């Protein structure tokens, strides 16, 4: 689930739409699986430029 939400957020960013909040993304990673979040960051290059 986390993987797909990260992917959807990346899609929204590319189409200049309102994105999923950072708080929601971090909560999903914490409760639903950080592994999916890590894979999504690598595959979608999602928020990988932020420190």
C-alpha positions in Angstrom: 0.0 0.0 0.0 2.8 2.4 0.9 4.6 1.7 -2.3 1.5 2.6 -4.4 0.7 5.8 -2.5 4.3 7.0 -3.0 3.9 6.3 -6.7 0.6 8.1 -6.8 2.2 11.1 -5.1 5.0 11.1 -7.7 2.4 11.1 -10.4 0.6 14.0 -8.8 3.9 15.9 -8.6 4.6 15.4 -12.3 1.1 16.6 -13.3 1.3 19.7 -11.1 -1.5 18.7 -8.8 -1.8 18.9 -5.1 0.4 16.1 -3.5 -0.1 13.8 -0.6 1.1 15.5 2.6 4.5 14.6 4.0 2.9 13.7 7.3 0.6 11.1 5.5 3.6 9.6 3.6 5.6 9.2 6.8 2.7 7.8 8.7 2.1 5.2 6.0 5.8 4.3 6.0 5.7 3.9 9.8 2.4 1.9 10.1 2.1 0.1 6.8 5.7 -0.7 5.9 8.9 1.2 5.5 10.2 -1.4 3.0 7.6 -0.3 0.5 8.5 3.3 1.1 12.2 2.6 0.5 11.5 0.7 -2.7 9.2 3.5 -3.9 11.9 6.1 -3.2 14.4 4.1 -5.3 12.1 3.2 -8.2 10.1 6.5 -8.5 13.1 8.7 -7.3 10.6 10.0 -4.8 11.8 12.8 -2.5 15.4 11.5 -3.0 16.9 14.9 -3.6 15.7 16.2 -0.2 18.1 15.9 2.7 
